[in-house]
Amino acid sequence: MPALEQFLLIAMVHFLAVASPGPDFALILKQSIRYNRRIAVYTSFGIAAGIIVHVTYSLVGIGLLIASDERLFTALKYLAASYFCYIAWHCLRSKKPDNELVASTGKATDKIMLSPSGTAKTDADSHCPSAKSAFLNGFLINALNVKATLFFVSLFSVVIAPETMLSIKIAYGAYLVVATAAWFCFLSYILTQERVSYVLQRKGYILDRVMGLILLALAIQLVLSDLQ
């Protein structure tokens, strides 16, 4: 298959995979609802960095080893399930905001404080995670995603021909990282638009809980698949 056709196929398959609801989307939604655009964008970069892990082991053939070694694959599944449960627990603990306060401030928070400069600062902002923490959350949820492991192993062993030059494979990998970052940064921008953010601040706790249930279901599915 010519390189251009390979690239178009990879781009299409990747878009369908990254656009489908999953743990990455759930985390971006959570960060957008609970914090702000800056935190969501740093989380997006973390998710994209997680792609580098998948691309790297796929290029050197470790991905096939993980997929073929039952013990390694099982360990990865339990690790991923544990992390999904951790994120789900935080999502399920989301509380209904004070709607009157949301209406007056545009933020879902229980407390308003003044920053040293005298500007209003919400309690949610005061507990906002650092950029490093947001990046790490995004990185871990993607790097530990077993479905992503299977996706990239399949992509680099089936869609991309074995005889494809290493430089072209690396270029494909770079595209996947950039495209993932662009997609989730775009989502972060949309979800933190003023009107969208206002709705999410009022009703976002419902979506947060739903995404928590989805992540919990994914974790349970991973564990049960190992028992079958």
TORPA-4810 file (N, C-alpha, C, O; in nm, 3 decimals):
<nodes>
NODE_1_0.084_-0.119_0.000_0.000_0.000_0.000_0.088_0.125_0.000_0.178_0.137_0.084_M
NODE_2_0.065_0.220_-0.094_0.143_0.343_-0.098_0.137_0.419_0.034_0.040_0.408_0.109_P
NODE_3_0.242_0.497_0.061_0.251_0.568_0.189_0.134_0.664_0.209_0.084_0.676_0.321_A
NODE_4_0.089_0.730_0.103_-0.022_0.825_0.115_-0.150_0.754_0.157_-0.224_0.803_0.242_L
NODE_5_-0.176_0.639_0.095_-0.296_0.563_0.130_-0.288_0.511_0.274_-0.387_0.511_0.346_E
NODE_6_-0.168_0.468_0.313_-0.146_0.425_0.451_-0.178_0.539_0.548_-0.247_0.520_0.648_Q
NODE_7_-0.125_0.656_0.516_-0.145_0.771_0.604_-0.292_0.808_0.617_-0.340_0.832_0.727_F
NODE_8_-0.363_0.811_0.505_-0.506_0.845_0.508_-0.585_0.743_0.588_-0.677_0.779_0.662_L
NODE_9_-0.549_0.616_0.574_-0.618_0.511_0.648_-0.589_0.526_0.798_-0.679_0.514_0.882_L
NODE_10_-0.462_0.551_0.830_-0.423_0.570_0.970_-0.496_0.691_1.030_-0.546_0.685_1.142_I
NODE_11_-0.500_0.801_0.953_-0.565_0.923_1.002_-0.714_0.898_1.028_-0.767_0.945_1.128_A
NODE_12_-0.780_0.824_0.939_-0.922_0.797_0.955_-0.948_0.707_1.075_-1.037_0.734_1.157_M
NODE_13_-0.871_0.598_1.086_-0.888_0.504_1.197_-0.860_0.573_1.331_-0.931_0.552_1.429_V
NODE_14_-0.754_0.654_1.333_-0.718_0.725_1.456_-0.827_0.824_1.498_-0.860_0.834_1.616_H
NODE_15_-0.882_0.896_1.401_-0.987_0.993_1.434_-1.109_0.924_1.494_-1.166_0.970_1.593_F
NODE_16_-1.148_0.812_1.434_-1.263_0.738_1.486_-1.235_0.688_1.628_-1.324_0.688_1.713_L
NODE_17_-1.111_0.647_1.652_-1.076_0.596_1.785_-1.070_0.707_1.888_-1.122_0.692_1.999_A
NODE_18_-1.007_0.819_1.851_-0.988_0.926_1.949_-1.117_1.004_1.975_-1.135_1.062_2.082_V
NODE_19_-1.208_1.005_1.876_-1.333_1.080_1.891_-1.439_1.001_1.968_-1.537_1.059_2.015_A
NODE_20_-1.420_0.871_1.980_-1.519_0.790_2.051_-1.504_0.811_2.202_-1.392_0.822_2.252_S
NODE_21_-1.617_0.817_2.276_-1.609_0.838_2.421_-1.529_0.728_2.489_-1.547_0.610_2.461_P
NODE_22_-1.442_0.768_2.577_-1.358_0.673_2.650_-1.296_0.741_2.770_-1.337_0.851_2.807_G
NODE_23_-1.197_0.678_2.831_-1.136_0.737_2.950_-1.070_0.872_2.925_-1.073_0.959_3.012_P
NODE_24_-1.010_0.891_2.807_-0.947_1.019_2.776_-1.051_1.131_2.774_-1.032_1.237_2.834_D
NODE_25_-1.160_1.106_2.703_-1.267_1.206_2.694_-1.326_1.233_2.832_-1.355_1.347_2.867_F
NODE_26_-1.345_1.126_2.910_-1.402_1.142_3.044_-1.314_1.232_3.130_-1.365_1.315_3.205_A
NODE_27_-1.183_1.217_3.119_-1.092_1.297_3.199_-1.093_1.444_3.154_-1.092_1.534_3.238_L
NODE_28_-1.095_1.467_3.023_-1.100_1.604_2.972_-1.229_1.672_3.015_-1.229_1.789_3.053_I
NODE_29_-1.340_1.598_3.010_-1.468_1.653_3.053_-1.462_1.689_3.202_-1.508_1.796_3.243_L
NODE_30_-1.407_1.601_3.280_-1.394_1.626_3.424_-1.309_1.750_3.452_-1.347_1.835_3.532_K
NODE_31_-1.194_1.760_3.384_-1.106_1.874_3.406_-1.170_2.005_3.362_-1.151_2.109_3.426_Q
NODE_32_-1.247_2.000_3.253_-1.313_2.120_3.202_-1.424_2.167_3.295_-1.441_2.286_3.318_S
NODE_33_-1.499_2.070_3.350_-1.610_2.104_3.439_-1.557_2.154_3.574_-1.603_2.256_3.626_I
NODE_34_-1.463_2.082_3.628_-1.420_2.108_3.765_-1.320_2.223_3.774_-1.317_2.295_3.874_R
NODE_35_-1.237_2.240_3.670_-1.130_2.339_3.680_-1.143_2.446_3.570_-1.236_2.527_3.573_Y
NODE_36_-1.052_2.445_3.475_-1.056_2.551_3.373_-0.986_2.503_3.246_-0.936_2.391_3.238_N
NODE_37_-0.982_2.592_3.147_-0.925_2.557_3.017_-0.777_2.524_3.028_-0.730_2.430_2.963_R
NODE_38_-0.704_2.598_3.109_-0.560_2.576_3.124_-0.531_2.434_3.172_-0.444_2.366_3.117_R
NODE_39_-0.603_2.389_3.273_-0.583_2.254_3.326_-0.624_2.150_3.222_-0.556_2.048_3.208_I
NODE_40_-0.734_2.173_3.151_-0.780_2.079_3.049_-0.679_2.067_2.936_-0.656_1.958_2.884_A
NODE_41_-0.617_2.180_2.898_-0.518_2.178_2.789_-0.392_2.102_2.832_-0.338_2.023_2.755_V
NODE_42_-0.345_2.127_2.955_-0.229_2.052_3.004_-0.260_1.902_3.011_-0.173_1.819_2.984_Y
NODE_43_-0.383_1.869_3.048_-0.424_1.728_3.049_-0.422_1.671_2.908_-0.384_1.556_2.887_T
NODE_44_-0.465_1.752_2.811_-0.462_1.711_2.670_-0.320_1.680_2.624_-0.297_1.581_2.554_S
NODE_45_-0.226_1.765_2.664_-0.086_1.740_2.629_-0.036_1.610_2.694_0.043_1.537_2.634_F
NODE_46_-0.082_1.583_2.815_-0.045_1.459_2.882_-0.098_1.337_2.808_-0.027_1.238_2.793_G
NODE_47_-0.222_1.346_2.761_-0.282_1.237_2.683_-0.200_1.213_2.556_-0.172_1.098_2.520_I
NODE_48_-0.163_1.322_2.490_-0.082_1.310_2.368_0.053_1.248_2.398_0.104_1.168_2.319_A
NODE_49_0.112_1.284_2.513_0.241_1.225_2.551_0.228_1.076_2.575_0.322_1.000_2.551_A
NODE_50_0.112_1.033_2.624_0.088_0.891_2.644_0.093_0.814_2.512_0.131_0.697_2.508_G
NODE_51_0.056_0.883_2.403_0.062_0.821_2.271_0.206_0.785_2.236_0.231_0.684_2.170_I
NODE_52_0.301_0.867_2.280_0.442_0.842_2.251_0.485_0.706_2.306_0.562_0.634_2.243_I
NODE_53_0.433_0.671_2.424_0.464_0.541_2.484_0.417_0.428_2.393_0.492_0.335_2.364_V
NODE_54_0.291_0.437_2.348_0.235_0.333_2.262_0.309_0.323_2.129_0.339_0.213_2.081_H
NODE_55_0.339_0.438_2.071_0.409_0.440_1.942_0.549_0.379_1.957_0.593_0.301_1.872_V
NODE_56_0.618_0.415_2.065_0.755_0.368_2.087_0.762_0.216_2.098_0.841_0.152_2.029_T
NODE_57_0.676_0.158_2.187_0.686_0.012_2.201_0.633_-0.062_2.078_0.672_-0.176_2.052_Y
NODE_58_0.545_0.004_2.003_0.498_-0.058_1.879_0.610_-0.062_1.775_0.624_-0.159_1.701_S
NODE_59_0.690_0.046_1.769_0.799_0.053_1.673_0.909_-0.048_1.703_0.968_-0.105_1.611_L
NODE_60_0.936_-0.071_1.831_1.045_-0.163_1.866_0.996_-0.306_1.887_1.076_-0.395_1.917_V
NODE_61_0.866_-0.327_1.872_0.814_-0.463_1.880_0.774_-0.509_2.019_0.728_-0.622_2.035_G
NODE_62_0.789_-0.423_2.121_0.752_-0.462_2.256_0.602_-0.480_2.269_0.553_-0.560_2.349_I
NODE_63_0.528_-0.403_2.188_0.382_-0.413_2.192_0.332_-0.553_2.163_0.239_-0.602_2.226_G
NODE_64_0.396_-0.617_2.065_0.359_-0.756_2.031_0.391_-0.850_2.147_0.318_-0.945_2.173_L
NODE_65_0.502_-0.821_2.214_0.540_-0.903_2.330_0.437_-0.889_2.442_0.397_-0.989_2.502_L
NODE_66_0.395_-0.766_2.469_0.294_-0.742_2.573_0.164_-0.812_2.538_0.101_-0.875_2.623_I
NODE_67_0.124_-0.800_2.412_-0.002_-0.859_2.369_0.002_-1.011_2.370_-0.100_-1.077_2.389_A
NODE_68_0.121_-1.069_2.350_0.132_-1.214_2.342_0.166_-1.279_2.477_0.140_-1.398_2.497_S
NODE_69_0.222_-1.202_2.569_0.256_-1.254_2.702_0.137_-1.232_2.796_0.107_-1.119_2.833_D
NODE_70_0.071_-1.340_2.832_-0.051_-1.331_2.912_-0.028_-1.264_3.048_-0.112_-1.186_3.093_E
NODE_71_0.084_-1.292_3.112_0.110_-1.235_3.245_0.132_-1.084_3.238_0.080_-1.009_3.320_R
NODE_72_0.211_-1.040_3.140_0.235_-0.896_3.124_0.106_-0.823_3.090_0.077_-0.716_3.144_L
NODE_73_0.030_-0.883_3.000_-0.095_-0.819_2.957_-0.195_-0.813_3.072_-0.265_-0.714_3.088_F
NODE_74_-0.201_-0.918_3.151_-0.291_-0.921_3.267_-0.252_-0.816_3.370_-0.337_-0.746_3.426_T
NODE_75_-0.122_-0.804_3.395_-0.073_-0.704_3.490_-0.109_-0.564_3.443_-0.149_-0.480_3.524_A
NODE_76_-0.094_-0.538_3.314_-0.128_-0.408_3.258_-0.277_-0.380_3.271_-0.317_-0.267_3.301_L
NODE_77_-0.359_-0.482_3.249_-0.503_-0.465_3.260_-0.545_-0.429_3.402_-0.630_-0.342_3.422_K
NODE_78_-0.487_-0.496_3.501_-0.522_-0.467_3.640_-0.472_-0.328_3.682_-0.538_-0.258_3.759_Y
NODE_79_-0.357_-0.291_3.631_-0.305_-0.157_3.660_-0.396_-0.050_3.601_-0.427_0.050_3.666_L
NODE_80_-0.439_-0.072_3.476_-0.530_0.022_3.411_-0.664_0.027_3.483_-0.720_0.135_3.502_A
NODE_81_-0.718_-0.089_3.522_-0.846_-0.095_3.592_-0.839_-0.019_3.724_-0.935_0.050_3.761_A
NODE_82_-0.728_-0.030_3.794_-0.711_0.040_3.922_-0.711_0.191_3.901_-0.773_0.265_3.978_S
NODE_83_-0.642_0.236_3.797_-0.637_0.381_3.771_-0.773_0.433_3.725_-0.813_0.543_3.763_Y
NODE_84_-0.844_0.354_3.643_-0.978_0.394_3.601_-1.070_0.408_3.722_-1.151_0.501_3.729_F
NODE_85_-1.058_0.316_3.817_-1.140_0.322_3.939_-1.106_0.447_4.020_-1.195_0.508_4.080_C
NODE_86_-0.980_0.483_4.022_-0.937_0.602_4.096_-1.001_0.728_4.037_-1.054_0.812_4.110_Y
NODE_87_-0.996_0.741_3.904_-1.058_0.857_3.838_-1.209_0.853_3.855_-1.272_0.955_3.879_I
NODE_88_-1.268_0.733_3.842_-1.413_0.718_3.856_-1.460_0.760_3.994_-1.565_0.823_4.008_A
NODE_89_-1.383_0.726_4.096_-1.418_0.763_4.233_-1.430_0.914_4.249_-1.522_0.963_4.314_W
NODE_90_-1.336_0.987_4.190_-1.341_1.132_4.196_-1.460_1.187_4.118_-1.523_1.284_4.160_H
NODE_91_-1.490_1.126_4.004_-1.605_1.170_3.924_-1.737_1.147_3.997_-1.824_1.233_3.998_C
NODE_92_-1.751_1.030_4.059_-1.875_0.994_4.127_-1.899_1.079_4.251_-2.012_1.086_4.300_L
NODE_93_-1.796_1.142_4.302_-1.810_1.227_4.421_-1.852_1.370_4.387_-1.865_1.453_4.476_R
NODE_94_-1.874_1.397_4.258_-1.915_1.532_4.218_-2.048_1.568_4.282_-2.141_1.487_4.285_S
NODE_95_-2.055_1.689_4.333_-2.176_1.734_4.402_-2.249_1.840_4.321_-2.190_1.911_4.240_K
NODE_96_-2.379_1.848_4.344_-2.460_1.949_4.277_-2.420_2.087_4.327_-2.413_2.109_4.448_K
NODE_97_-2.392_2.180_4.234_-2.348_2.314_4.278_-2.464_2.399_4.329_-2.581_2.364_4.310_P
NODE_98_-2.430_2.508_4.392_-2.528_2.608_4.435_-2.567_2.689_4.312_-2.489_2.774_4.267_D
NODE_99_-2.687_2.664_4.257_-2.728_2.728_4.132_-2.736_2.880_4.142_-2.708_2.950_4.045_N
NODE_100_-2.773_2.932_4.258_-2.781_3.076_4.275_-2.641_3.138_4.267_-2.623_3.246_4.210_E
NODE_101_-2.545_3.068_4.324_-2.408_3.118_4.320_-2.351_3.106_4.180_-2.276_3.193_4.136_L
NODE_102_-2.387_2.997_4.109_-2.343_2.981_3.970_-2.397_3.094_3.885_-2.326_3.150_3.801_V
NODE_103_-2.526_3.128_3.907_-2.589_3.233_3.829_-2.523_3.369_3.852_-2.512_3.450_3.760_A
NODE_104_-2.479_3.393_3.974_-2.422_3.523_4.007_-2.274_3.534_3.975_-2.224_3.644_3.950_S
NODE_105_-2.203_3.422_3.976_-2.058_3.426_3.954_-2.014_3.357_3.828_-1.904_3.383_3.778_T
NODE_106_-2.099_3.267_3.774_-2.061_3.190_3.656_-1.972_3.074_3.690_-1.918_3.008_3.600_G
NODE_107_-1.955_3.046_3.820_-1.872_2.934_3.863_-1.948_2.847_3.960_-2.021_2.897_4.046_K
NODE_108_-1.931_2.717_3.948_-1.993_2.624_4.041_-1.900_2.607_4.159_-1.806_2.528_4.153_A
NODE_109_-1.926_2.680_4.266_-1.839_2.675_4.382_-1.917_2.711_4.506_-2.022_2.774_4.497_T
NODE_110_-1.867_2.674_4.619_-1.934_2.703_4.743_-1.877_2.824_4.815_-1.929_2.866_4.918_D
NODE_111_-1.769_2.879_4.761_-1.703_2.985_4.834_-1.629_3.078_4.739_-1.563_3.033_4.645_K
NODE_112_-1.641_3.208_4.764_-1.570_3.307_4.684_-1.468_3.375_4.772_-1.499_3.416_4.884_I
NODE_113_-1.345_3.388_4.723_-1.240_3.453_4.798_-1.179_3.562_4.712_-1.204_3.568_4.592_M
NODE_114_-1.100_3.646_4.772_-1.028_3.747_4.698_-0.882_3.708_4.688_-0.820_3.668_4.786_L
NODE_115_-0.828_3.721_4.568_-0.686_3.695_4.549_-0.608_3.813_4.604_-0.667_3.917_4.634_S
NODE_116_-0.476_3.800_4.619_-0.395_3.911_4.669_-0.413_4.039_4.589_-0.395_4.148_4.643_P
NODE_117_-0.447_4.027_4.461_-0.465_4.145_4.377_-0.603_4.206_4.394_-0.631_4.314_4.341_S
NODE_118_-0.690_4.136_4.468_-0.823_4.190_4.493_-0.929_4.138_4.398_-1.046_4.175_4.411_G
NODE_119_-0.891_4.054_4.303_-0.987_3.999_4.209_-1.054_3.878_4.269_-0.999_3.812_4.358_T
NODE_120_-1.175_3.849_4.220_-1.249_3.736_4.274_-1.182_3.605_4.236_-1.135_3.589_4.124_A
NODE_121_-1.180_3.513_4.329_-1.121_3.381_4.303_-1.212_3.278_4.366_-1.250_3.290_4.483_K
NODE_122_-1.247_3.174_4.290_-1.338_3.073_4.342_-1.263_2.969_4.423_-1.142_2.953_4.411_T
NODE_123_-1.339_2.899_4.506_-1.280_2.792_4.586_-1.229_2.680_4.497_-1.129_2.615_4.527_D
NODE_124_-1.302_2.657_4.383_-1.258_2.553_4.288_-1.121_2.588_4.231_-1.035_2.501_4.216_A
NODE_125_-1.102_2.718_4.198_-0.974_2.759_4.143_-0.862_2.746_4.246_-0.749_2.714_4.211_D
NODE_126_-0.896_2.772_4.374_-0.793_2.765_4.477_-0.743_2.623_4.498_-0.631_2.603_4.546_S
NODE_127_-0.825_2.523_4.462_-0.785_2.384_4.475_-0.747_2.325_4.338_-0.741_2.203_4.322_H
NODE_128_-0.723_2.411_4.242_-0.688_2.368_4.107_-0.553_2.295_4.109_-0.459_2.344_4.171_C
NODE_129_-0.543_2.181_4.042_-0.416_2.108_4.041_-0.311_2.185_3.961_-0.344_2.274_3.883_P
NODE_130_-0.188_2.150_3.982_-0.079_2.214_3.908_-0.078_2.164_3.764_-0.140_2.063_3.731_S
NODE_131_-0.007_2.238_3.679_0.005_2.197_3.539_0.071_2.060_3.529_0.033_1.977_3.447_A
NODE_132_0.170_2.037_3.614_0.241_1.909_3.615_0.147_1.795_3.652_0.151_1.688_3.590_K
NODE_133_0.061_1.817_3.753_-0.033_1.715_3.796_-0.136_1.686_3.686_-0.171_1.571_3.662_S
NODE_134_-0.184_1.792_3.621_-0.281_1.775_3.512_-0.219_1.697_3.397_-0.282_1.607_3.340_A
NODE_135_-0.095_1.731_3.362_-0.023_1.661_3.255_-0.006_1.514_3.290_-0.027_1.427_3.205_F
NODE_136_0.033_1.487_3.415_0.056_1.349_3.457_-0.072_1.267_3.455_-0.071_1.150_3.417_L
NODE_137_-0.184_1.328_3.496_-0.313_1.258_3.491_-0.347_1.216_3.348_-0.390_1.104_3.324_N
NODE_138_-0.328_1.309_3.254_-0.355_1.279_3.114_-0.263_1.170_3.061_-0.306_1.080_2.990_G
NODE_139_-0.135_1.180_3.098_-0.036_1.082_3.052_-0.070_0.942_3.101_-0.069_0.846_3.024_F
NODE_140_-0.101_0.930_3.230_-0.126_0.799_3.289_-0.252_0.735_3.233_-0.254_0.615_3.205_L
NODE_141_-0.359_0.814_3.216_-0.485_0.753_3.172_-0.475_0.702_3.029_-0.547_0.611_2.990_I
NODE_142_-0.384_0.762_2.949_-0.366_0.712_2.813_-0.262_0.602_2.807_-0.282_0.500_2.741_N
NODE_143_-0.150_0.622_2.875_-0.041_0.523_2.871_-0.084_0.389_2.931_-0.033_0.285_2.890_A
NODE_144_-0.179_0.391_3.028_-0.224_0.268_3.092_-0.349_0.209_3.027_-0.401_0.108_3.072_L
NODE_145_-0.396_0.274_2.921_-0.517_0.228_2.855_-0.489_0.104_2.770_-0.421_0.112_2.667_N
NODE_146_-0.541_-0.011_2.813_-0.515_-0.137_2.742_-0.573_-0.136_2.601_-0.516_-0.194_2.508_V
NODE_147_-0.687_-0.070_2.586_-0.747_-0.063_2.453_-0.656_0.014_2.357_-0.648_-0.018_2.239_K
NODE_148_-0.588_0.115_2.410_-0.492_0.189_2.328_-0.375_0.100_2.290_-0.322_0.107_2.179_A
NODE_149_-0.334_0.014_2.385_-0.227_-0.082_2.356_-0.264_-0.171_2.238_-0.187_-0.187_2.144_T
NODE_150_-0.383_-0.228_2.246_-0.429_-0.315_2.137_-0.443_-0.239_2.006_-0.410_-0.290_1.899_L
NODE_151_-0.493_-0.115_2.016_-0.512_-0.033_1.897_-0.379_-0.009_1.825_-0.370_-0.027_1.704_F
NODE_152_-0.276_0.031_1.900_-0.148_0.064_1.838_-0.073_-0.060_1.791_-0.004_-0.056_1.689_F
NODE_153_-0.085_-0.169_1.865_-0.022_-0.293_1.820_-0.085_-0.337_1.688_-0.015_-0.378_1.595_V
NODE_154_-0.218_-0.329_1.681_-0.288_-0.365_1.557_-0.250_-0.271_1.444_-0.227_-0.314_1.330_S
NODE_155_-0.244_-0.142_1.475_-0.214_-0.042_1.374_-0.076_-0.063_1.313_-0.060_-0.060_1.191_L
NODE_156_0.023_-0.085_1.398_0.161_-0.096_1.350_0.197_-0.236_1.300_0.302_-0.255_1.240_F
NODE_157_0.109_-0.332_1.324_0.139_-0.468_1.276_0.049_-0.510_1.160_0.082_-0.604_1.087_S
NODE_158_-0.063_-0.443_1.144_-0.158_-0.481_1.039_-0.171_-0.373_0.932_-0.151_-0.399_0.813_V
NODE_159_-0.205_-0.251_0.974_-0.230_-0.143_0.878_-0.099_-0.097_0.813_-0.092_-0.078_0.692_V
NODE_160_0.004_-0.079_0.896_0.133_-0.034_0.843_0.214_-0.156_0.800_0.240_-0.245_0.880_I
NODE_161_0.253_-0.159_0.675_0.325_-0.273_0.619_0.462_-0.289_0.685_0.529_-0.190_0.715_A
NODE_162_0.505_-0.413_0.707_0.636_-0.439_0.771_0.752_-0.376_0.695_0.852_-0.336_0.755_P
NODE_163_0.738_-0.367_0.564_0.848_-0.313_0.483_0.851_-0.160_0.481_0.942_-0.101_0.422_E
NODE_164_0.754_-0.096_0.544_0.753_0.051_0.550_0.878_0.101_0.621_0.917_0.047_0.725_T
NODE_165_0.941_0.203_0.566_1.065_0.257_0.623_1.041_0.307_0.765_0.934_0.358_0.798_M
NODE_166_1.144_0.292_0.849_1.133_0.334_0.989_1.104_0.483_1.000_1.026_0.525_1.085_L
NODE_167_1.166_0.563_0.912_1.145_0.709_0.916_0.998_0.743_0.890_0.945_0.837_0.950_S
NODE_168_0.933_0.667_0.801_0.792_0.691_0.771_0.705_0.650_0.890_0.608_0.717_0.922_I
NODE_169_0.742_0.537_0.954_0.668_0.493_1.072_0.678_0.597_1.184_0.580_0.624_1.253_K
NODE_170_0.797_0.654_1.200_0.816_0.758_1.302_0.731_0.881_1.268_0.673_0.944_1.356_I
NODE_171_0.725_0.913_1.138_0.642_1.027_1.095_0.495_0.999_1.125_0.423_1.089_1.169_A
NODE_172_0.450_0.876_1.103_0.313_0.839_1.138_0.289_0.858_1.288_0.188_0.912_1.331_Y
NODE_173_0.387_0.811_1.367_0.375_0.824_1.512_0.367_0.969_1.556_0.288_1.004_1.643_G
NODE_174_0.451_1.053_1.494_0.450_1.196_1.527_0.314_1.258_1.493_0.262_1.340_1.568_A
NODE_175_0.258_1.217_1.380_0.125_1.267_1.343_0.020_1.228_1.447_-0.064_1.309_1.485_Y
NODE_176_0.026_1.103_1.493_-0.072_1.055_1.591_-0.065_1.133_1.721_-0.167_1.162_1.783_L
NODE_177_0.058_1.168_1.762_0.076_1.247_1.884_0.018_1.388_1.865_-0.057_1.436_1.950_V
NODE_178_0.054_1.452_1.755_0.008_1.589_1.728_-0.144_1.593_1.709_-0.211_1.682_1.761_V
NODE_179_-0.197_1.496_1.635_-0.342_1.492_1.610_-0.419_1.470_1.740_-0.526_1.529_1.760_A
NODE_180_-0.366_1.386_1.828_-0.432_1.361_1.957_-0.433_1.488_2.041_-0.535_1.523_2.101_T
NODE_181_-0.318_1.556_2.046_-0.310_1.681_2.122_-0.406_1.784_2.066_-0.475_1.853_2.142_A
NODE_182_-0.411_1.797_1.933_-0.499_1.895_1.869_-0.646_1.865_1.900_-0.723_1.957_1.927_A
NODE_183_-0.684_1.737_1.894_-0.823_1.701_1.918_-0.866_1.733_2.061_-0.972_1.793_2.082_W
NODE_184_-0.786_1.694_2.157_-0.826_1.716_2.296_-0.811_1.862_2.339_-0.884_1.907_2.427_F
NODE_185_-0.718_1.935_2.278_-0.711_2.079_2.303_-0.836_2.147_2.246_-0.890_2.239_2.306_C
NODE_186_-0.880_2.101_2.130_-1.003_2.153_2.070_-1.122_2.125_2.162_-1.205_2.214_2.184_F
NODE_187_-1.130_2.003_2.214_-1.238_1.971_2.308_-1.231_2.059_2.432_-1.333_2.107_2.482_L
NODE_188_-1.109_2.080_2.482_-1.090_2.164_2.600_-1.140_2.306_2.573_-1.201_2.368_2.659_S
NODE_189_-1.113_2.356_2.453_-1.157_2.490_2.416_-1.309_2.498_2.408_-1.370_2.591_2.460_Y
NODE_190_-1.370_2.399_2.343_-1.515_2.398_2.328_-1.585_2.384_2.462_-1.681_2.456_2.491_I
NODE_191_-1.538_2.293_2.544_-1.603_2.266_2.673_-1.587_2.379_2.773_-1.662_2.386_2.871_L
NODE_192_-1.490_2.468_2.749_-1.470_2.580_2.841_-1.515_2.713_2.782_-1.486_2.819_2.838_T
NODE_193_-1.587_2.707_2.668_-1.651_2.828_2.616_-1.751_2.879_2.719_-1.810_2.801_2.794_Q
NODE_194_-1.770_3.010_2.724_-1.852_3.069_2.830_-1.990_3.007_2.841_-2.033_2.969_2.950_E
NODE_195_-2.060_2.995_2.729_-2.197_2.941_2.734_-2.196_2.792_2.769_-2.275_2.746_2.852_R
NODE_196_-2.105_2.719_2.704_-2.096_2.576_2.732_-2.053_2.554_2.877_-2.106_2.468_2.947_V
NODE_197_-1.956_2.633_2.920_-1.906_2.621_3.056_-2.015_2.650_3.158_-2.023_2.584_3.262_S
NODE_198_-2.099_2.749_3.129_-2.207_2.785_3.222_-2.303_2.667_3.240_-2.344_2.635_3.351_Y
NODE_199_-2.337_2.603_3.126_-2.428_2.486_3.133_-2.360_2.372_3.208_-2.421_2.306_3.291_V
NODE_200_-2.233_2.350_3.177_-2.160_2.242_3.243_-2.144_2.268_3.392_-2.148_2.175_3.473_L
NODE_201_-2.126_2.395_3.429_-2.113_2.426_3.571_-2.242_2.397_3.647_-2.239_2.360_3.764_Q
NODE_202_-2.356_2.414_3.578_-2.486_2.389_3.642_-2.522_2.241_3.640_-2.571_2.187_3.740_R
NODE_203_-2.498_2.175_3.527_-2.540_2.036_3.510_-2.422_1.939_3.492_-2.442_1.819_3.475_K
NODE_204_-2.302_1.994_3.497_-2.184_1.911_3.470_-2.164_1.799_3.570_-2.104_1.697_3.538_G
NODE_205_-2.213_1.819_3.692_-2.196_1.713_3.793_-2.264_1.584_3.749_-2.221_1.475_3.785_Y
NODE_206_-2.372_1.598_3.670_-2.442_1.480_3.619_-2.352_1.407_3.518_-2.336_1.285_3.525_I
NODE_207_-2.294_1.485_3.424_-2.203_1.425_3.326_-2.081_1.366_3.396_-2.030_1.261_3.357_L
NODE_208_-2.035_1.436_3.499_-1.921_1.387_3.575_-1.950_1.249_3.633_-1.868_1.158_3.626_D
NODE_209_-2.069_1.235_3.692_-2.107_1.107_3.752_-2.126_1.000_3.645_-2.090_0.884_3.665_R
NODE_210_-2.184_1.040_3.531_-2.204_0.944_3.422_-2.069_0.893_3.371_-2.051_0.774_3.350_V
NODE_211_-1.974_0.987_3.352_-1.841_0.947_3.307_-1.773_0.860_3.412_-1.696_0.770_3.378_M
NODE_212_-1.801_0.888_3.540_-1.748_0.803_3.646_-1.799_0.661_3.635_-1.723_0.565_3.651_G
NODE_213_-1.929_0.649_3.606_-1.988_0.516_3.587_-1.930_0.446_3.466_-1.908_0.324_3.468_L
NODE_214_-1.905_0.523_3.359_-1.846_0.464_3.238_-1.705_0.413_3.266_-1.669_0.303_3.225_I
NODE_215_-1.627_0.493_3.338_-1.491_0.450_3.373_-1.494_0.328_3.464_-1.412_0.237_3.450_L
NODE_216_-1.589_0.326_3.557_-1.603_0.211_3.646_-1.641_0.087_3.566_-1.591_-0.023_3.593_L
NODE_217_-1.731_0.105_3.468_-1.772_-0.007_3.383_-1.654_-0.059_3.301_-1.638_-0.180_3.283_A
NODE_218_-1.571_0.034_3.251_-1.452_-0.007_3.176_-1.357_-0.087_3.264_-1.299_-0.186_3.220_L
NODE_219_-1.341_-0.042_3.389_-1.253_-0.113_3.483_-1.305_-0.254_3.510_-1.229_-0.350_3.511_A
NODE_220_-1.435_-0.264_3.532_-1.497_-0.394_3.559_-1.484_-0.485_3.437_-1.458_-0.605_3.449_I
NODE_221_-1.504_-0.426_3.319_-1.492_-0.503_3.195_-1.351_-0.559_3.180_-1.334_-0.674_3.139_Q
NODE_222_-1.250_-0.478_3.213_-1.112_-0.524_3.203_-1.086_-0.643_3.296_-1.023_-0.741_3.258_L
NODE_223_-1.137_-0.633_3.419_-1.117_-0.739_3.518_-1.191_-0.866_3.477_-1.136_-0.976_3.481_V
NODE_224_-1.318_-0.850_3.436_-1.399_-0.966_3.398_-1.345_-1.035_3.275_-1.354_-1.158_3.264_L
NODE_225_-1.288_-0.958_3.182_-1.233_-1.019_3.060_-1.116_-1.110_3.093_-1.088_-1.205_3.020_S
NODE_226_-1.049_-1.082_3.205_-0.936_-1.165_3.246_-0.984_-1.294_3.314_-0.911_-1.393_3.319_D
NODE_227_-1.109_-1.291_3.366_-1.162_-1.408_3.437_-1.231_-1.506_3.343_-1.257_-1.621_3.379_L
NODE_228_-1.262_-1.458_3.222_-1.335_-1.544_3.129_-1.241_-1.646_3.065_-1.284_-1.727_2.983_Q
</nodes>
